[in-house]
Amino acid sequence: MKNESFISGMVTDIKCLGKITFITVSHGAETFNIVATHGQAVGYDKLKNLKINDYITINTNQQNGEIHAKELVGAEKSNKGVIPESANAKNYAILLNQIRNYFYDNNFFEVRLPSIHPGNNKGDIFEIDFFGKKARLSSSNALYSTVMAANMGKVYSIQRCYRAEPSKTSKHLSEFDMLEVSFVGHCFEDLICELSKFISDIFNRVSKIIPDQIKALPFEDIPIVSYADLNCKYGLLNKGLGKHEREISKNGPTTVIHFPSKISTWSALPIDDKYTYSLNFLAPGVGEVAEGCLRDTRESFLRCKFEKLDLCDQLNWYVDLNPLPNIKILSFGLGIERLAMWLFGITNIRAINCFYRDKNISETMKYGK
């Protein structure tokens, strides 16, 4: 932080070249490159003996556009170093910022959606007692996002979601960041175009800010392949892509469209009696990053379905709050940590955040023993 001629922050790099030492100091997202010269900087020996992760306050002045050290005012020596996930956390913060910038630039409203949902009759959920009522932590806000799009046109949300999957794979967490996007459109192709545009734009935005951190290979177009074609190649037999995800996307990001109704989300509009207007976005080295669909918003269909499943009390609000039951609403949900894995070449999703949740609470497992 700069205040008059004082700079405070953490030493992130230091190079000593004889009687000149170059010190890089960071405070939040701000970085200062400071030159310390023997004979000009008071206490030069202390300056050149600083270590990475030391926290310092230094008196400086400007000379020919450079920041020069006058005197080291204070230094707090680091005895533990920073947590190993902090570098990924910085990149992740930039990614979140650029996601929001993209949607602002493209005229989407950000909406805040609930983390506590009514009912608990869904698999892989965290049940909670909500003042004596059955409730659960959100595993997706897709229905809420759809309603908001019907009322506002173009919306997105970035919120924590929770899934009680006792998984230890490299790309699963019990608590994660979900980007959910919904907008009124004309046809299913609008969804494919919007998702492709978003992925390409985010890749370019982040690459410009931290080019040395991007490990994903550049790409031009995102190819589209149908589930039916993949079924012919892999014999999927109305099952998910599973172990084939990484092979399908090994040469670059890929969008798979038109999944069978048997494995699609129930809210996807059917094409015919076999397939739906649905998609998955796959990224190299990661697999599935996003899924989406053209929503089935037919009021008669929804009310009939809720009645058959005995979910009227739990879900009738979804129909009641949609003022446009016959308009086309397109949606996708994207796991932001998985997007970060692809962009930054992270092989384990747990390396993004020191305080992750899988089957354990990370900080109590790794620290304080």
Residue pairs with C-beta under 8 A, 6 or more apart in sequence:
1 7
1 8
1 9
1 27
1 28
1 30
2 30
2 32
5 59
5 60
5 61
5 70
6 57
6 58
6 59
6 60
6 73
7 25
7 27
7 32
7 34
7 57
7 58
7 60
7 67
8 25
8 27
8 55
8 56
8 57
8 58
9 25
9 26
9 27
9 30
9 32
9 55
9 56
10 25
10 26
10 27
10 53
10 54
10 55
10 56
10 82
11 23
11 24
11 25
11 50
11 51
11 52
11 53
11 54
11 55
11 56
12 24
12 25
12 26
12 31
12 52
12 53
13 22
13 23
13 24
13 52
14 21
14 22
14 23
14 24
14 48
14 50
14 51
14 52
15 21
15 22
16 48
18 38
19 37
19 38
19 39
19 44
20 35
20 36
20 37
20 38
21 35
21 36
21 44
21 47
21 48
22 33
22 34
22 35
22 36
23 33
23 34
23 35
23 36
23 47
23 50
23 58
23 69
24 31
24 32
24 33
24 34
25 31
25 32
25 34
25 56
25 58
26 32
29 90
29 93
32 67
33 66
33 67
34 58
34 60
34 67
34 68
34 69
35 66
35 67
35 68
35 69
36 44
36 47
36 48
36 68
36 69
37 44
37 68
37 69
38 44
40 68
40 69
40 70
41 47
41 68
41 69
41 70
41 71
41 72
42 70
42 71
42 72
43 71
43 72
46 72
46 75
47 58
47 69
47 72
50 56
50 72
50 75
51 77
51 78
52 78
53 78
53 81
53 82
54 75
54 76
54 77
54 78
55 75
55 76
55 78
56 72
56 73
56 74
56 75
56 76
57 72
57 73
57 74
57 75
58 69
58 70
58 71
58 72
58 73
59 69
59 70
59 71
59 72
59 73
60 67
60 68
60 69
60 70
61 67
61 68
61 70
62 68
83 354
84 351
84 354
85 351
85 352
85 353
85 354
86 354
88 340
88 344
88 346
88 351
88 352
88 353
89 352
89 353
89 354
91 210
91 213
91 340
91 343
91 344
92 336
92 337
92 340
92 352
92 353
94 206
94 209
94 210
95 202
95 206
95 336
95 339
95 340
95 343
96 158
96 177
96 336
98 202
98 205
98 206
98 209
99 158
99 179
99 202
99 336
100 110
100 158
101 205
102 198
102 201
102 202
102 205
103 110
103 156
103 181
106 154
107 154
108 154
108 155
108 156
108 181
108 183
109 148
109 152
109 153
109 154
109 155
109 156
110 155
110 156
110 157
110 158
111 145
111 148
111 152
111 155
111 156
111 157
112 157
112 159
113 138
113 141
113 144
113 145
113 148
113 157
113 159
113 180
114 138
114 141
114 144
115 137
115 138
115 159
115 160
115 162
116 128
116 130
116 135
116 136
116 137
116 138
117 135
117 136
117 137
117 138
118 130
118 133
118 134
118 135
118 314
119 134
119 135
119 136
119 311
119 314
119 315
120 127
120 128
120 134
120 135
120 136
121 311
121 314
122 136
122 139
124 139
124 163
124 164
124 165
125 136
125 137
125 139
125 162
125 163
125 164
126 136
126 137
126 162
126 164
127 134
127 135
127 136
128 135
128 136
128 137
129 135
137 161
137 162
138 159
138 160
138 161
138 162
139 161
139 162
139 163
140 161
140 178
140 180
140 333
141 157
141 159
141 161
141 178
141 180
142 180
142 182
142 265
142 267
142 331
142 333
143 267
143 315
143 318
145 155
145 156
145 157
145 180
145 181
145 182
145 331
146 182
146 267
146 295
146 297
146 318
146 322
146 329
146 331
147 318
147 321
147 322
148 155
148 182
149 155
149 182
149 183
149 184
149 329
149 331
150 184
150 297
150 321
150 322
150 323
150 324
150 327
150 329
151 321
151 323
153 183
153 184
154 182
154 183
154 184
155 181
155 182
155 183
156 179
156 180
156 181
156 182
157 178
157 179
157 180
158 177
158 178
158 179
158 336
159 177
159 178
159 180
160 175
160 176
160 177
160 178
161 175
161 176
161 177
161 178
162 174
162 175
163 174
163 176
164 174
165 172
165 174
166 359
167 358
167 359
168 358
168 359
170 347
170 348
170 349
170 350
171 286
171 287
171 338
171 341
171 349
172 349
172 358
173 337
173 349
173 350
173 356
173 357
173 358
174 357
174 358
174 359
175 356
175 357
176 335
176 336
176 337
176 349
177 335
177 336
177 337
178 333
178 334
178 335
178 336
179 333
179 334
179 335
179 336
180 331
180 332
180 333
180 334
181 194
181 198
181 292
181 331
181 332
181 333
181 334
182 295
182 329
182 330
182 331
183 190
183 194
183 329
183 330
183 331
184 324
184 327
184 328
184 329
184 330
185 191
185 194
185 328
185 329
185 330
186 328
187 294
187 328
188 257
188 277
188 294
188 330
190 328
190 330
191 277
191 279
191 292
191 293
191 294
191 330
191 331
191 332
192 224
192 255
192 257
192 279
194 330
194 332
195 255
195 279
195 281
195 290
195 292
195 332
196 221
196 222
196 255
199 222
199 253
199 281
200 219
200 222
202 339
202 343
203 214
203 216
203 218
203 219
203 343
206 213
206 214
206 343
207 214
213 344
214 343
214 344
215 343
215 344
215 345
216 283
216 284
216 342
216 343
216 344
216 345
217 252
217 284
219 252
219 253
222 252
222 253
222 254
222 255
222 281
223 252
223 254
223 255
224 254
224 255
224 256
224 257
225 248
225 254
225 255
225 256
225 257
226 256
226 257
226 258
227 236
227 256
227 257
227 258
227 259
227 260
227 275
228 258
228 275
230 236
230 241
230 244
230 248
230 256
231 237
234 244
236 244
238 260
238 262
238 263
239 263
240 263
241 248
241 256
241 280
241 282
241 287
241 288
245 282
245 287
245 288
246 282
246 284
246 285
246 286
246 287
248 254
248 256
248 282
249 282
249 283
249 284
249 286
249 287
250 284
251 284
252 284
253 281
253 282
253 283
253 284
253 342
254 281
254 282
255 279
255 280
255 281
255 282
256 279
256 280
256 282
257 278
257 279
258 271
258 275
258 276
258 277
258 278
258 279
259 268
259 275
259 276
259 278
259 279
259 280
260 274
260 275
260 276
261 268
261 270
261 273
261 274
261 275
261 276
264 276
264 278
264 293
265 278
265 291
265 293
266 305
267 293
267 295
267 296
268 276
268 277
268 278
268 293
268 294
268 295
268 296
269 276
269 277
269 293
269 294
269 295
269 296
270 276
270 277
270 296
271 277
276 293
277 293
277 294
278 291
278 292
278 293
278 294
279 291
279 292
279 293
279 332
280 288
280 290
280 291
281 288
281 289
281 290
281 291
281 292
281 332
281 334
282 288
282 289
283 289
283 338
283 339
283 341
283 342
284 342
285 341
285 342
285 345
285 347
286 338
286 341
286 342
288 338
289 334
289 335
289 338
289 339
289 342
290 332
290 333
290 334
290 335
290 339
291 332
291 333
292 330
292 331
292 332
292 333
293 330
293 331
293 332
294 328
294 329
294 330
295 328
295 329
295 330
295 331
296 302
297 322
297 324
297 325
297 326
297 327
297 329
298 325
298 326
299 319
299 322
299 325
302 318
302 319
303 312
303 316
303 319
305 311
306 312
306 314
306 315
306 316
306 319
319 325
337 349
337 352
337 353
338 349
340 346
340 352
341 347
341 349
341 352
346 352
349 356
350 356
350 358
350 362
354 362
354 363
355 362
355 363
356 362
